[in-house]
Amino acid sequence: MGTLTGRWVPHDTRDEVVDYVRRWKTRTKIPAARLVTWLGLGASKFASWWQRYGKVNGHNGPVPRDPWLLPSKREAIVVYHAAHPGKGYRRLTYMMMDADVVAANPTSVWRVLKSAGCLDRGNRAESRKNQGFSQPLRPHEHWRVDISHVNSGMTPVRTSPYYPRSNGKIERWHKTLKGDCLRPGTPLSLEDARRLVTRFVARYNHVRLHGALGYVTPADRLAGRHEAIFAQRDRKLDRARAERARRRETPRADATKRESQDAATNRTEERLAGESRGAAMSALRSA
């Protein structure tokens, strides 16, 4: 029995050892622990064999979970990210979901992009945080409304009195307008700037997904279509999870079925061989 220690043992051999111990324990009333010791097996190994009786052996590698994305979907995420540069992974998640490219949660998309090296930033500028505020040295050096918007033909509008939050909202809009429209577009004239701003405002309201609104467009939110969009996204996620589970379950079921069939075939062959040997011995005794 020393050949059963320190090596991989087929599940049918493992079950035969368990059957052997059970049979002689019942016939001789000898404790199973003593029989296992005589066989040269460790108590923990035999206990594991006892618990796994009737089950086929599996590999010890990481078992794929049903929610895991398939390789084709992971590749589709990376390709979509390359085709839409400058988009955050959260906005990218819902863009892909609405376009029926990949249905996954933002965490999964971040992991795929991170593992593919798509979220690694290059050399970053040195942060000026906690270095103090540079006080203005002359009048009108700090403006609440950026002068670039005044030069673009916009009319300044004062914020509501005793309501400082409105100033923060307009400043945040200025950042979005400059970062996503004026600076990338580089207008060369006033008319060019007006054309860029007009096109960007239309895209902002009807195409761009807004994070504070649950990644729907302001037009959809205003029209009350956001609840239907959220429900549709949930259905897509449920269908995608079910499809991934089905794709992973099919190979596992087929492998388990093949192993069970092989085990049954081996046991049938061993039983027939035993019967043949028994018949041969009976014939010899009668002769």
C-alpha positions, 0 to 999 in steps of 0.5 A: 500500500506504500504506492498510494502515498505521495502520488496521485490516486485515481478516484476508482482506486480511492473508492476501492480502498474505502470499500475495503476498509468498510468491509473488513471493519464490519466483518472483523470489528477492527477500528477503521483507524487501525486498518488505515494504519496497517494499510500505510495511509495517513488518517487525514488522507483517508478521511478526505477519501471517505468524504469524497467517496463516489466523486471524480478527481478535479484539478487543483488550479483556479476554478473559473467562476460563472461571473468571470468574463470570457476571453472574447469579452475581455478582448472586446473591452480593450478594443472598445477602450482603444477606440474611445480614448479619454473615457473613464472606465465607468462611463465606458462600462455603460457606453458598452452596455448601451451599445450591446458590446459587453455587459459587465459591471464597472469593477470588472471593466476596471480589472480588465483594463488594469490587467491590460495596462490601459489605465497606467498613466505616464509621467505625471506633473508634480502636484501643487497640493498643500503648497499654499494659495498664491494670493493675487498681486494686482486687482482683477487677477482672479476672475470668477468667470473665465475670460476665455468664455467672454472672448468666445462670445458668451454673456456673463450671468451673475449667480443667485445671491446667498446661494454659493453652490450655483457658482460651483456648478458653473465653474464645474461646467467651465472645466468640462467645456474647456477640457472636452471642447475648447482645448481639444478643438483648438478654435482659430476664430470666434466663429470656430469657437461658437461652432465647437461650443454649439456642437458640444452642447448638443452632444453633452445634452443628448449623447454624453453619459452624465455620471451624476445622473446614473450615466444617462444623458441629461435629455433622457433624465429630463424626459423621464426615460432613465428608469427604463434605461436602468431596468434595461441595463439590469436585464442585460447584466442578468442575461450576460451572467446567465450566458456565462454560467451556461457556457462554463457549465457545459464543458464541466458537465461534459467532463464530469459525464466522461469521467463517470462513464470511464469509471463505470467502464473500468469497474465493469471490466474489472468485474468481468475480469474477476468473474472470468478468473473465478470461473477459471478457478472453479474449472480447475478445481472441478478438473 
